[in-house]
Structure formats: C-alpha cells, structure tokens
C-alpha cells in the first residue's frame, strides 16, 4: 500500500488526488490502497473493505486483436495483392488521363 504524502509543515498526511471515499461508512484510502478489487471480464469493481459497498467500476482494457491478415498467410497475400492492384490501376488511370490531356490539347491547335 502506498503511504499518503505528508505536509512538510506539521507532518500531517495530506489527501492525494487519487483517493476513494466510501459514501456508506466514510472509509478513505488511496486508489491503490486496501480496496477490494473484483475482476470481471469487462470491468474491475472497487469495493470497500469495511462495508462491502461497490464504489465504482472501471472498464478493462481489451487486448488488441491481431489482424486477420496476421493470422492467415493466404489472407495477407490476398490483401497485399488487392492493395498493389489498386495502386497500379490508379497510376495507369492517372497516366492515361495525362496522355489524353496532353494529346487532346495539342490536337486542337
């Protein structure tokens, strides 16, 4: 348990920002203090050790799922081919439109 910081003048403990207060029994402690943590798949509940009141629930971070491409090599190759083909097609379209603009403009004069 982390000890609360003390005031340098009188040595009395000062309240930290991360302090939880139980509204049922007035139990006070830092967030990393003696609170009972109840872990669930989607959240962690903070429970008072004295009166067992649930003070709050914090959502759990979900582990990032690996992409589908990283889990299956065939999917990765298909995705790489699709992106390459899309880029190639865009460059061909841009080249064709540039040639049409070049020859179309020179054919009019």
C-alpha positions as YAML, in Angstrom:
chain: A
units: angstrom
residues:
- id: 1
  name: UNK
  ca: [0.00, 0.00, 0.00]
- id: 2
  name: UNK
  ca: [1.27, 3.47, -0.85]
- id: 3
  name: UNK
  ca: [1.51, 5.80, 2.10]
- id: 4
  name: UNK
  ca: [-0.13, 9.19, 1.75]
- id: 5
  name: UNK
  ca: [2.15, 12.19, 1.34]
- id: 6
  name: UNK
  ca: [2.68, 14.26, 4.45]
- id: 7
  name: UNK
  ca: [2.60, 18.02, 4.87]
- id: 8
  name: UNK
  ca: [6.15, 19.30, 5.47]
- id: 9
  name: UNK
  ca: [4.94, 21.91, 7.99]
- id: 10
  name: UNK
  ca: [3.07, 19.83, 10.57]
- id: 11
  name: UNK
  ca: [3.72, 16.27, 9.36]
- id: 12
  name: UNK
  ca: [0.01, 15.54, 8.97]
- id: 13
  name: UNK
  ca: [-0.97, 13.40, 5.98]
- id: 14
  name: UNK
  ca: [-2.36, 15.29, 3.01]
- id: 15
  name: UNK
  ca: [-5.04, 13.93, 0.72]
- id: 16
  name: UNK
  ca: [-3.96, 12.72, -2.66]
- id: 17
  name: UNK
  ca: [-5.97, 13.31, -5.81]
- id: 18
  name: UNK
  ca: [-6.42, 9.57, -6.34]
- id: 19
  name: UNK
  ca: [-8.30, 8.99, -3.07]
- id: 20
  name: UNK
  ca: [-11.50, 7.00, -2.84]
- id: 21
  name: UNK
  ca: [-14.18, 7.69, -0.25]
- id: 22
  name: UNK
  ca: [-16.85, 5.20, 0.72]
- id: 23
  name: UNK
  ca: [-20.16, 7.01, 1.00]
- id: 24
  name: UNK
  ca: [-21.64, 4.30, 3.26]
- id: 25
  name: UNK
  ca: [-19.04, 4.07, 6.05]
- id: 26
  name: UNK
  ca: [-16.67, 7.02, 5.34]
- id: 27
  name: UNK
  ca: [-13.69, 4.72, 4.75]
- id: 28
  name: UNK
  ca: [-10.93, 6.69, 2.99]
- id: 29
  name: UNK
  ca: [-7.84, 5.38, 1.24]
- id: 30
  name: UNK
  ca: [-5.74, 5.99, -1.88]
- id: 31
  name: UNK
  ca: [-6.95, 4.23, -5.00]
- id: 32
  name: UNK
  ca: [-4.09, 1.75, -4.72]
- id: 33
  name: UNK
  ca: [-4.82, 1.24, -1.01]
- id: 34
  name: UNK
  ca: [-6.75, -1.51, 0.75]
- id: 35
  name: UNK
  ca: [-9.80, -1.54, -1.55]
- id: 36
  name: UNK
  ca: [-11.04, -4.96, -2.63]
- id: 37
  name: UNK
  ca: [-10.75, -5.36, -6.39]
- id: 38
  name: UNK
  ca: [-13.28, -7.64, -8.04]
- id: 39
  name: UNK
  ca: [-12.20, -8.53, -11.55]
- id: 40
  name: UNK
  ca: [-14.78, -9.25, -14.25]
- id: 41
  name: UNK
  ca: [-14.30, -9.81, -18.00]
- id: 42
  name: UNK
  ca: [-15.25, -6.24, -18.93]
- id: 43
  name: UNK
  ca: [-14.57, -4.24, -15.76]
- id: 44
  name: UNK
  ca: [-12.86, -4.09, -12.37]
- id: 45
  name: UNK
  ca: [-15.03, -3.16, -9.39]
- id: 46
  name: UNK
  ca: [-13.67, -1.26, -6.37]
- id: 47
  name: UNK
  ca: [-15.30, -2.49, -3.15]
- id: 48
  name: UNK
  ca: [-14.99, -1.07, 0.36]
- id: 49
  name: UNK
  ca: [-13.17, -3.50, 2.68]
- id: 50
  name: UNK
  ca: [-15.26, -2.40, 5.68]
- id: 51
  name: UNK
  ca: [-18.88, -2.37, 4.47]
- id: 52
  name: UNK
  ca: [-18.52, -4.14, 1.08]
- id: 53
  name: UNK
  ca: [-20.13, -1.28, -0.88]
- id: 54
  name: UNK
  ca: [-19.21, -1.20, -4.55]
- id: 55
  name: UNK
  ca: [-17.74, 2.25, -5.12]
- id: 56
  name: UNK
  ca: [-17.21, 2.13, -8.83]
- id: 57
  name: UNK
  ca: [-16.41, 0.06, -11.87]
- id: 58
  name: UNK
  ca: [-13.54, 0.77, -14.22]
- id: 59
  name: UNK
  ca: [-13.63, -0.71, -17.72]
- id: 60
  name: UNK
  ca: [-10.88, -3.15, -18.55]
- id: 61
  name: UNK
  ca: [-8.64, -2.52, -21.50]
- id: 62
  name: UNK
  ca: [-9.31, -5.04, -24.17]
- id: 63
  name: UNK
  ca: [-6.21, -6.60, -25.63]
- id: 64
  name: UNK
  ca: [-5.80, -5.64, -29.22]
- id: 65
  name: UNK
  ca: [-6.80, -8.44, -31.52]
- id: 66
  name: UNK
  ca: [-4.31, -9.43, -34.18]
- id: 67
  name: UNK
  ca: [-5.48, -8.53, -37.64]
- id: 68
  name: UNK
  ca: [-6.97, -11.22, -39.82]
- id: 69
  name: UNK
  ca: [-4.06, -10.77, -42.22]
- id: 70
  name: UNK
  ca: [-1.58, -11.55, -39.46]
- id: 71
  name: UNK
  ca: [-3.34, -14.78, -38.53]
- id: 72
  name: UNK
  ca: [-3.73, -16.25, -42.01]
- id: 73
  name: UNK
  ca: [-0.96, -16.04, -44.64]
- id: 74
  name: UNK
  ca: [-3.37, -16.53, -47.57]
- id: 75
  name: UNK
  ca: [-5.45, -13.57, -46.42]
- id: 76
  name: UNK
  ca: [-2.28, -11.48, -46.07]
- id: 77
  name: UNK
  ca: [-1.21, -12.29, -49.64]
- id: 78
  name: UNK
  ca: [-4.69, -11.56, -50.99]
- id: 79
  name: UNK
  ca: [-4.77, -8.21, -49.18]
- id: 80
  name: UNK
  ca: [-1.28, -7.29, -50.43]
- id: 81
  name: UNK
  ca: [-2.27, -8.17, -54.00]
- id: 82
  name: UNK
  ca: [-5.51, -6.18, -53.76]
- id: 83
  name: UNK
  ca: [-3.72, -3.08, -52.49]
- id: 84
  name: UNK
  ca: [-0.98, -3.40, -55.13]
- id: 85
  name: UNK
  ca: [-3.54, -3.81, -57.90]
- id: 86
  name: UNK
  ca: [-5.49, -0.79, -56.68]
- id: 87
  name: UNK
  ca: [-2.35, 1.37, -56.64]
- id: 88
  name: UNK
  ca: [-1.30, 0.12, -60.07]
- id: 89
  name: UNK
  ca: [-4.77, 0.80, -61.53]
- id: 90
  name: UNK
  ca: [-4.78, 4.31, -60.08]
- id: 91
  name: UNK
  ca: [-1.35, 5.04, -61.59]
- id: 92
  name: UNK
  ca: [-2.46, 3.69, -65.01]
- id: 93
  name: UNK
  ca: [-5.62, 5.82, -64.87]
- id: 94
  name: UNK
  ca: [-3.58, 8.89, -63.98]
- id: 95
  name: UNK
  ca: [-1.11, 8.21, -66.82]
- id: 96
  name: UNK
  ca: [-3.91, 7.65, -69.32]
- id: 97
  name: UNK
  ca: [-5.70, 10.83, -68.34]
- id: 98
  name: UNK
  ca: [-2.41, 12.75, -68.58]
- id: 99
  name: UNK
  ca: [-1.82, 11.43, -72.10]
- id: 100
  name: UNK
  ca: [-5.36, 12.26, -73.15]
- id: 101
  name: UNK
  ca: [-4.96, 15.76, -71.76]
- id: 102
  name: UNK
  ca: [-1.60, 16.17, -73.49]
- id: 103
  name: UNK
  ca: [-2.62, 14.89, -76.92]
- id: 104
  name: UNK
  ca: [-6.16, 16.22, -76.69]
- id: 105
  name: UNK
  ca: [-4.85, 19.73, -76.05]
- id: 106
  name: UNK
  ca: [-2.18, 19.54, -78.80]
- id: 107
  name: UNK
  ca: [-4.65, 18.08, -81.35]
- id: 108
  name: UNK
  ca: [-6.89, 21.16, -81.07]
- id: 109
  name: UNK
  ca: [-4.21, 23.66, -82.08]
...
